[in-house]
Amino acid sequence: KDEIAYINSLADECNTNSMTLLSIGCGAGYAESEISDAFYKFGIEPDYNASKIAEKYLDNVINDIFRVNNYKPETFDVIFCHHVIEHIEDPVVFIKDVYSILKLGGKLIIGTPNFDSAMARRYGKDYRMLYDNTHISLFSDFSLKELLEDNMFLIENIDYPYFDTKYFNIEELNKLFLDGGVSPPFYGNIFTMYAVKN
């Protein structure tokens, strides 16, 4: 919800109905359905069934993996990439491609697991985010920040959503005191980075 609120605030600030947003890995488009109609919403989703549902909520959906040549340079005001980069085989090329299709001053909102979080360090191979074998590009908050800065992005904010989620409760916190098992949800397991194209 924080990412959506941030994106909607951009529409409020610009006071225009001609902004463009690309959601890479839009799934069924439920998050995007909450984004202001001030944006013309593009989506990319490799799962066919999810992409067909997303067509109800976005203006233009491509059922495919992200391919930069589907878009002209400097097309988008905002690119939303929520828990996608960890599935990308070559994240350096991916970030360069994202940069190329974002307008100067455009915003990138990118979220991913934090593979150097407190839980990752404590639980090692039992860190919950390692149980998805499609997680092939593993970032920490520091390494993703470096990748973005190396590719001319300016980091505006890093958010660690946890305290306003359903996982912040006594039952989940008590799991921290158990031996063995998979790491519980905890502060720092995931993060969202807000960046601007310089």
ABEGO torsion letter per residue (X at the ends): XAAAAAAAAAAAAAGBAABBBBBBGAEAGAAAAABBAABBBBBBBABAAAAAAAAAABABBBBBBBBAAABBBGABABBBBBGAAAABABAAAAAAAAAAABBBGBBBBBBBBBAABAAAAAAEAABAAAABAABABBBBAAAAAAAAAAAGBBBABBBBBAAABAABBAAAAAAAABBEEBBBBBBGABBBBBBBBX
